[in-house]
Amino acid sequence: MKKQIYEYKFTYYYKKLLKISLLFLILIILLTSNAFSYAIDEPSYVQSEASVGTPSENNNDYISNSEGLDIYAEACILIDEKSGEVLYNKNGFEKMYPASTTKLVTAILVLEKCNLDDMVNVSHYAVASVPATYSNMNLIPSESFSVKDLLYCLLIGSANDAAFVLAEYIANGGNNYALDSSIDAKNKFNESIAKFSDMMNEKSAEIGCTNTHFVNPNGIQNENHYSTAHDLSLIGQYAYKNPTLMAIVDDMSFSLPNTQLYTSDIRTCKSTNPLLYNGRKSFYEYANGMKTGYTDAAGSCIVASAKKDDFSLIAVVLNSKKNYSEIPEGETDTSREADCKTLFDYGFNNYSYQDLNTAGNIGTTVKIINADPRNNNLDLLLKDNINVLVKKDEVFDITPNILFYKMLAPIAKGETVGCISYKFNGKTYTSDLVAARDVYSVSYMNFIIALFCIFIIMLLIMIVYTKRKKKKS
């Protein structure tokens, strides 16, 4: 009876020890495996919503004439080129005629769909369709020019014939159109311009324009061809990011090379942007583009850009008709340029970018729970600078939100572990947070080996002890 009780107890404790050992072994394997070092599928914030001090409200309509600026134009707008934030607005969302500022959209499509060295043929109707009073480069049917040359004519000389030539070329996917003056060629030309106009409208919508409609590539007056100062500022902001376009609009003049069909004096155009002319009353030191326009219905128009240090602004002025007072004889600068200078000065004098945090700074420190307890605090560094546009006298205090993507080792130096974000004036500014150093998970391998050894030794002892007991019995 004692022997049976003994064997029962031995079997019971033997099985219990085996189960505990196996469970402990599984736990150690899980803790040290990559399967347990996870990335959070749904990252959660570890800090509360950002608390903002006293920033100004983010509302496109909150700035109007209340700032006391003397603006002559019927409509204008000033935006920050980087963020698109509206800094000043006068009728900026009202439908207006854009005149030749339209050509910015034409240039954008040309640069996105053509190579600068592509050769383009001039058709009869691309030349003949320009009204007599509109600017042109005296292109001749059957001439051929590079896309680059035609872009210079379009943006510097505001050449309406160049706009038609480029539009016809893109609409037909190359020089797949007639150059003659036949009725079929005319119908094909009209279809091409309608197709290109549809492309312009699609591009404008993609940029973010909500009240813009084009029916031609150059801004020739048409009641169905319209935009707003705000929409044009978005187009200007988009164009500003194209270095080729900006290099062209900052030039002062261009000469078109002669061809076999044109051997007269060299065809030269000068910039239509008076803000660029040093020595004129209209000159603005920080101006670097973009495109002017004029028709009787639209008045004087401009999409203008200026850069001071690392701060760039886009100003749009529409339907400006008053002349400067005391303009030197021979100059034709208008209140359009005066409005641009007023807007730019207002932006540069009253706004600046302030750093919320700088790349390389410690965003936060996190404890890596499966790292060596003696060195498990990991600094997370900002990958990018975070700066915001503020009024120069504005006081603000913002608490960042931080979220983590990964909280367990192994973590490599420079690996993205989370992100930090700030909310300011209705916008969110973010930067990735990267690990400042390598972090390795604690190794339990030696402990596991020792545990196995102890387990095997105990098992062997119990087997030997059991055999001896059986022999004695």
C-alpha positions as CSV (number, residue, x, y, z in Angstrom):
1,M,0.0,0.0,0.0
2,K,2.9,2.4,0.9
3,K,4.6,1.5,-2.3
4,Q,1.4,2.4,-4.4
5,I,1.1,5.8,-2.5
6,Y,4.7,6.6,-3.1
7,E,4.5,5.8,-6.8
8,Y,1.3,7.9,-7.1
9,K,3.0,10.9,-5.4
10,F,6.1,10.5,-7.5
11,T,4.1,10.4,-10.8
12,Y,2.0,13.4,-9.7
13,Y,5.0,15.6,-8.8
14,Y,6.9,14.4,-11.9
15,K,4.1,15.4,-14.2
16,K,3.6,18.8,-12.4
17,L,7.3,19.6,-12.7
18,L,7.3,18.7,-16.4
19,K,4.2,20.9,-17.1
20,I,5.7,23.9,-15.2
21,S,9.1,23.5,-17.0
22,L,7.4,23.3,-20.4
23,L,5.2,26.4,-19.7
24,F,8.2,28.4,-18.5
25,L,10.2,27.3,-21.6
26,I,7.4,28.5,-23.9
27,L,7.2,31.8,-22.1
28,I,10.9,32.5,-22.5
29,I,10.8,31.6,-26.2
30,L,7.9,34.0,-26.8
31,L,9.7,36.8,-24.9
32,T,12.8,36.5,-26.9
33,S,11.3,35.9,-30.4
34,N,10.8,38.5,-33.1
35,A,7.1,37.6,-33.1
36,F,6.7,39.4,-29.8
37,S,8.5,42.5,-31.0
38,Y,5.6,44.0,-32.9
39,A,4.5,47.2,-34.6
40,I,1.2,48.6,-33.5
41,D,-1.3,48.2,-36.2
42,E,-3.5,51.0,-34.9
43,P,-1.0,53.5,-33.2
44,S,-2.5,55.4,-30.3
45,Y,-1.6,58.7,-28.8
46,V,0.3,58.7,-25.6
47,Q,-0.3,62.4,-25.0
48,S,-3.5,64.4,-25.1
49,E,-4.8,66.7,-27.8
50,A,-2.5,69.6,-28.5
51,S,-3.3,72.6,-26.3
52,V,-3.0,75.9,-28.2
53,G,-2.3,79.2,-26.6
54,T,-3.6,82.2,-28.6
55,P,-3.2,81.6,-32.3
56,S,-5.4,83.5,-34.8
57,E,-8.4,81.6,-36.3
58,N,-7.9,79.7,-39.5
59,N,-10.6,81.1,-41.8
60,N,-10.1,82.3,-45.3
61,D,-12.7,85.1,-44.8
62,Y,-11.3,86.4,-41.5
63,I,-8.9,88.8,-43.3
64,S,-10.4,91.4,-45.5
65,N,-10.0,95.2,-45.6
66,S,-9.9,95.2,-41.8
67,E,-6.1,95.3,-42.0
68,G,-6.4,98.8,-43.5
69,L,-4.4,98.1,-46.7
70,D,-4.9,100.5,-49.6
71,I,-5.9,98.1,-52.4
72,Y,-7.1,99.5,-55.7
73,A,-7.9,96.2,-57.5
74,E,-11.4,94.8,-57.5
75,A,-10.1,91.5,-56.2
76,C,-6.8,90.3,-54.7
77,I,-5.4,87.7,-52.4
78,L,-2.1,87.0,-50.7
79,I,-1.0,83.5,-49.7
80,D,2.0,81.8,-48.1
81,E,3.6,79.8,-50.9
82,K,4.6,77.0,-48.6
83,S,1.4,76.3,-46.7
84,G,-1.2,78.0,-48.9
85,E,-2.5,79.9,-45.9
86,V,-4.4,83.1,-46.8
87,L,-2.8,86.2,-45.3
88,Y,-5.0,88.8,-47.0
89,N,-8.2,88.6,-49.0
90,K,-10.3,91.1,-50.9
91,N,-13.1,89.5,-52.9
92,G,-10.7,86.6,-53.4
93,F,-13.4,84.0,-54.0
94,E,-15.4,86.1,-56.5
95,K,-15.6,85.0,-60.1
96,M,-13.3,87.2,-62.3
97,Y,-11.8,87.1,-65.8
98,P,-8.1,85.9,-65.6
99,A,-6.8,87.2,-69.0
100,S,-3.3,86.0,-69.7
101,T,-2.6,84.6,-66.3
102,T,-4.4,81.7,-67.9
103,K,-1.1,80.9,-69.6
104,L,0.4,79.5,-66.3
105,V,-1.9,76.5,-66.6
106,T,-0.9,76.0,-70.2
107,A,2.7,76.1,-69.2
108,I,2.2,73.6,-66.4
109,L,0.6,71.1,-68.9
110,V,3.3,71.7,-71.4
111,L,6.0,71.0,-68.8
112,E,4.3,67.9,-67.6
113,K,3.5,66.4,-71.0
114,C,6.4,67.4,-73.3
115,N,10.1,67.3,-73.5
116,L,11.7,70.7,-73.8
117,D,13.6,69.6,-77.0
118,D,10.5,68.4,-78.8
119,M,10.0,70.2,-82.1
120,V,6.5,71.7,-82.7
121,N,4.9,72.7,-86.0
122,V,3.0,75.9,-86.4
123,S,-0.4,75.6,-88.0
124,H,-2.3,78.2,-90.0
125,Y,-5.1,78.5,-87.5
126,A,-2.8,78.7,-84.4
127,V,-1.7,82.0,-85.9
128,A,-4.9,83.2,-87.6
129,S,-7.0,82.7,-84.4
130,V,-5.3,85.4,-82.4
131,P,-7.4,88.6,-82.4
132,A,-5.6,91.6,-83.9
133,T,-5.1,93.5,-80.6
134,Y,-3.6,90.6,-78.7
135,S,0.1,90.0,-78.3
136,N,2.0,87.5,-80.5
137,M,5.4,86.5,-81.7
138,N,4.6,86.7,-85.4
139,L,4.9,83.0,-85.9
140,I,4.5,81.8,-89.4
141,P,2.6,78.6,-90.5
142,S,4.8,75.6,-91.2
143,E,7.6,77.0,-89.0
144,S,8.9,74.6,-86.3
145,F,10.2,75.5,-82.8
146,S,11.3,73.6,-79.7
147,V,8.9,73.4,-76.8
148,K,11.4,75.4,-74.8
149,D,11.4,78.3,-77.2
150,L,7.7,78.4,-77.4
151,L,7.5,78.4,-73.6
152,Y,9.7,81.4,-73.4
153,C,7.4,83.2,-75.9
154,L,4.4,82.1,-73.9
155,L,5.6,83.2,-70.5
156,I,7.9,86.2,-71.2
157,G,6.2,87.8,-74.2
158,S,2.7,86.5,-73.4
159,A,2.4,85.3,-77.0
160,N,-1.0,84.1,-77.8
161,D,0.0,82.3,-81.0
162,A,2.6,80.3,-79.0
163,A,-0.2,79.3,-76.6
164,F,-2.4,78.0,-79.5
165,V,0.6,76.1,-81.1
166,L,1.5,74.3,-77.8
167,A,-2.2,73.5,-77.1
168,E,-2.7,72.0,-80.5
169,Y,0.5,70.0,-80.2
170,I,-0.5,68.5,-76.8
171,A,-4.1,67.9,-77.7
172,N,-3.1,65.8,-80.7
173,G,-0.3,63.9,-79.0
174,G,2.4,65.5,-81.3
175,N,2.4,67.0,-84.7
176,N,-0.6,65.1,-85.9
177,Y,-2.6,68.0,-87.3
178,A,-2.9,69.9,-90.6
179,L,-1.0,73.1,-91.1
180,D,-3.1,74.5,-94.0
181,S,-6.1,76.8,-94.0
182,S,-8.7,74.3,-95.1
183,I,-12.1,73.9,-93.4
184,D,-11.2,70.5,-92.2
185,A,-8.0,71.9,-90.6
186,K,-10.1,74.7,-88.9
187,N,-12.6,72.2,-87.5
188,K,-9.7,70.0,-86.3
189,F,-8.1,73.1,-84.7
190,N,-11.3,74.0,-82.8
191,E,-11.6,70.4,-81.6
192,S,-8.0,70.5,-80.4
193,I,-8.5,73.7,-78.4
194,A,-11.6,72.3,-76.8
195,K,-9.8,69.1,-75.9
196,F,-6.9,71.1,-74.4
197,S,-9.3,73.3,-72.5
198,D,-10.8,70.2,-70.9
199,M,-7.3,69.2,-69.9
200,M,-6.7,72.6,-68.4
201,N,-9.9,72.3,-66.4
202,E,-9.0,68.8,-65.2
203,K,-5.6,70.1,-64.1
204,S,-7.1,73.1,-62.3
205,A,-9.5,70.8,-60.4
206,E,-6.6,68.6,-59.5
207,I,-4.7,71.6,-58.1
208,G,-7.7,72.5,-56.0
209,C,-9.5,75.1,-58.0
210,T,-13.2,75.1,-57.3
211,N,-14.6,78.1,-59.3
212,T,-12.5,78.0,-62.5
213,H,-13.4,77.2,-66.1
214,F,-11.2,77.7,-69.2
215,V,-12.2,77.6,-72.9
216,N,-8.8,78.5,-74.4
217,P,-5.1,78.3,-73.5
218,N,-4.3,82.0,-73.5
219,G,-7.0,84.0,-71.8
220,I,-8.6,85.5,-74.9
221,Q,-11.8,87.1,-73.5
222,N,-14.8,84.8,-73.3
223,E,-17.6,85.0,-70.7
224,N,-17.2,81.3,-70.0
225,H,-13.5,81.7,-69.3
226,Y,-13.2,82.7,-65.6
227,S,-11.5,82.0,-62.3
228,T,-11.0,83.6,-58.9
229,A,-8.1,85.2,-57.1
230,H,-7.9,82.3,-54.7
231,D,-8.0,79.7,-57.5
232,L,-5.2,81.5,-59.4
233,S,-3.1,81.7,-56.2
234,L,-3.3,77.9,-56.0
235,I,-2.2,77.7,-59.6
236,G,0.6,80.1,-58.8
237,Q,1.6,78.0,-55.8
238,Y,1.7,74.9,-57.9
239,A,3.7,76.6,-60.7
240,Y,6.2,77.9,-58.1
241,K,7.3,74.4,-57.4
242,N,8.4,73.8,-61.0
243,P,12.0,75.1,-61.3
244,T,11.9,75.2,-65.1
245,L,8.9,77.4,-65.1
246,M,10.3,79.7,-62.4
247,A,13.5,80.1,-64.3
248,I,11.6,81.3,-67.4
249,V,9.3,83.8,-65.6
250,D,12.3,85.4,-63.8
251,D,14.0,86.2,-67.2
252,M,13.7,89.6,-68.7
253,S,13.8,89.0,-72.4
254,F,14.0,86.3,-75.1
255,S,14.9,86.1,-78.8
256,L,13.3,83.6,-81.0
257,P,15.7,82.0,-83.5
258,N,15.1,82.7,-87.2
259,T,13.9,80.0,-89.6
260,Q,14.0,79.5,-93.3
261,L,10.5,81.0,-93.4
262,Y,11.5,84.1,-91.4
263,T,14.7,85.9,-92.2
264,S,13.8,89.4,-91.0
265,D,14.9,91.1,-87.8
266,I,15.2,88.7,-84.9
267,R,11.8,88.3,-83.0
268,T,12.5,89.5,-79.5
269,C,10.1,89.7,-76.5
270,K,10.5,91.4,-73.2
271,S,9.0,90.5,-69.9
272,T,5.5,91.9,-69.3
273,N,6.1,91.9,-65.5
274,P,7.0,95.4,-64.4
275,L,7.9,94.2,-60.9
276,L,11.1,92.8,-62.4
277,Y,12.4,96.0,-64.0
278,N,15.1,97.6,-61.8
279,G,14.9,101.3,-62.2
280,R,11.2,101.5,-62.7
281,K,8.9,102.8,-60.0
282,S,7.2,99.4,-60.1
283,F,10.4,97.5,-59.3
284,Y,10.1,95.2,-56.3
285,E,13.4,93.9,-54.9
286,Y,12.1,90.4,-53.9
287,A,9.9,89.7,-57.0
288,N,10.8,86.6,-58.9
289,G,7.8,86.0,-61.3
290,M,5.2,85.1,-62.5
291,K,2.5,86.1,-65.2
292,T,0.6,89.2,-66.1
293,G,-2.6,89.7,-68.0
294,Y,-4.8,92.3,-69.5
295,T,-8.1,92.6,-71.5
296,D,-10.6,95.4,-71.4
297,A,-13.0,93.2,-69.5
298,A,-10.5,91.7,-67.1
299,G,-8.5,94.9,-66.5
300,S,-4.9,94.6,-65.4
301,C,-4.2,91.2,-63.8
302,I,-1.2,89.4,-62.3
303,V,-0.2,86.3,-60.5
304,A,3.0,87.5,-58.8
305,S,5.6,85.8,-56.6
306,A,8.3,87.1,-54.3
307,K,10.9,85.6,-52.0
308,K,12.7,87.1,-49.1
309,D,15.2,84.9,-47.3
310,D,13.4,81.5,-47.1
311,F,9.9,83.0,-47.1
312,S,7.9,83.0,-50.4
313,L,4.6,84.7,-51.1
314,I,2.1,84.5,-53.9
315,A,-0.1,87.6,-54.7
316,V,-2.9,87.7,-57.2
317,V,-4.4,91.0,-58.3
318,L,-7.4,91.1,-60.6
319,N,-9.2,94.0,-62.5
320,S,-6.9,96.8,-61.5
321,K,-7.6,99.9,-63.7
322,K,-6.3,102.9,-61.8
323,N,-2.9,104.4,-62.8
324,Y,0.0,105.3,-60.5
325,S,0.2,109.0,-59.7
326,E,3.4,110.7,-60.8
327,I,4.6,108.0,-63.1
328,P,7.8,109.0,-64.9
329,E,7.2,109.8,-68.6
330,G,7.4,106.7,-70.8
331,E,6.5,104.2,-68.1
332,T,3.2,102.4,-68.0
333,D,3.2,100.9,-64.5
334,T,-0.3,100.7,-63.0
335,S,-1.9,100.3,-59.6
336,R,-1.6,96.5,-60.2
337,E,2.1,96.7,-59.3
338,A,1.3,99.1,-56.4
339,D,-1.2,96.5,-55.0
340,C,1.4,93.7,-55.4
341,K,4.0,95.7,-53.5
342,T,1.5,96.6,-50.8
343,L,0.5,92.9,-50.4
344,F,4.1,91.6,-50.4
345,D,5.2,94.3,-47.8
346,Y,2.3,93.4,-45.6
347,G,3.2,89.7,-45.7
348,F,7.0,90.1,-45.2
349,N,6.5,92.7,-42.5
350,N,3.9,90.9,-40.5
351,Y,4.5,87.2,-40.8
352,S,7.5,84.9,-40.3
353,Y,8.2,81.2,-39.8
354,Q,8.9,80.1,-36.3
355,D,10.4,76.8,-35.3
356,L,8.3,74.5,-33.2
357,N,11.1,71.9,-33.1
358,T,14.3,71.2,-35.0
359,A,15.6,68.1,-36.7
360,G,17.9,66.2,-34.4
361,N,16.3,67.4,-31.2
362,I,15.0,64.9,-28.7
363,G,11.2,64.6,-29.2
364,T,10.7,62.2,-26.3
365,T,12.3,59.4,-24.4
366,V,10.7,55.9,-24.3
367,K,11.4,52.9,-22.1
368,I,12.0,49.7,-24.1
369,I,10.6,47.0,-21.9
370,N,12.5,44.1,-23.3
371,A,15.9,45.8,-23.3
372,D,18.6,45.6,-20.7
373,P,17.1,47.2,-17.6
374,R,20.3,49.1,-17.0
375,N,20.1,50.9,-20.4
376,N,16.5,50.7,-21.6
377,N,15.7,54.4,-22.1
378,L,15.8,55.3,-25.8
379,D,15.9,58.9,-27.0
380,L,13.7,59.5,-30.1
381,L,14.9,62.3,-32.4
382,L,13.0,64.5,-34.8
383,K,13.7,63.6,-38.4
384,D,12.5,66.9,-39.9
385,N,12.2,70.5,-38.9
386,I,8.8,71.7,-37.8
387,N,8.0,75.3,-38.3
388,V,4.8,77.3,-38.7
389,L,3.8,80.6,-40.1
390,V,2.8,83.1,-37.5
391,K,2.2,86.8,-37.1
392,K,5.3,88.3,-35.7
393,D,3.6,89.6,-32.5
394,E,1.6,86.3,-32.0
395,V,2.1,84.4,-28.8
396,F,1.5,80.6,-28.9
397,D,2.1,77.6,-26.7
398,I,1.5,74.2,-28.3
399,T,1.8,70.8,-26.6
400,P,2.8,68.1,-29.1
401,N,1.0,64.8,-29.7
402,I,3.3,61.7,-29.8
403,L,2.4,58.3,-31.1
404,F,4.5,55.2,-31.2
405,Y,4.7,52.5,-34.0
406,K,7.1,50.2,-32.1
407,M,8.0,49.9,-28.4
408,L,10.0,46.7,-28.2
409,A,13.5,45.7,-29.2
410,P,15.3,45.0,-31.5
411,I,15.4,48.6,-32.8
412,A,18.1,50.0,-35.2
413,K,19.6,53.4,-35.0
414,G,17.7,55.7,-37.3
415,E,14.7,53.4,-37.5
416,T,11.3,55.2,-37.4
417,V,9.7,54.4,-34.1
418,G,6.9,57.0,-34.0
419,C,5.9,60.5,-34.9
420,I,5.4,63.8,-33.2
421,S,2.7,66.3,-34.4
422,Y,1.5,69.8,-33.6
423,K,-1.8,71.4,-34.3
424,F,-1.8,75.1,-35.1
425,N,-4.3,77.3,-36.8
426,G,-6.3,74.3,-37.9
427,K,-3.3,72.6,-39.6
428,T,-1.2,69.6,-38.4
429,Y,2.6,69.7,-38.6
430,T,4.4,66.4,-38.2
431,S,7.8,64.7,-38.2
432,D,8.9,61.1,-37.8
433,L,10.7,60.2,-34.6
434,V,13.8,58.0,-35.1
435,A,15.8,56.0,-32.7
436,A,19.0,57.7,-31.5
437,R,20.9,54.4,-31.1
438,D,20.6,50.6,-31.5
439,V,18.6,48.7,-28.9
440,Y,18.9,44.9,-28.5
441,S,16.5,42.6,-26.7
442,V,17.9,40.9,-23.6
443,S,19.3,37.4,-24.4
444,Y,17.8,34.6,-22.3
445,M,19.7,31.9,-24.2
446,N,22.1,31.1,-21.3
447,F,19.2,30.9,-18.9
448,I,17.3,28.6,-21.2
449,I,20.3,26.3,-21.6
450,A,20.7,26.2,-17.8
451,L,17.1,25.5,-17.3
452,F,17.3,22.6,-19.8
453,C,20.3,21.2,-18.0
454,I,18.6,21.4,-14.6
455,F,15.5,19.8,-16.0
456,I,17.4,17.0,-17.7
457,I,19.4,16.3,-14.5
458,M,16.3,16.3,-12.3
459,L,14.6,13.9,-14.8
460,L,17.6,11.6,-14.8
461,I,17.7,11.6,-11.0
462,M,14.1,10.8,-10.8
463,I,14.4,7.9,-13.3
464,V,17.4,6.4,-11.5
465,Y,15.6,6.8,-8.1
466,T,12.5,5.1,-9.5
467,K,14.5,2.2,-10.8
468,R,16.2,1.6,-7.5
469,K,12.9,1.7,-5.7
470,K,11.5,-0.9,-8.1
471,K,14.6,-3.3,-7.4
472,K,14.2,-3.0,-3.7
473,S,10.6,-3.8,-3.8
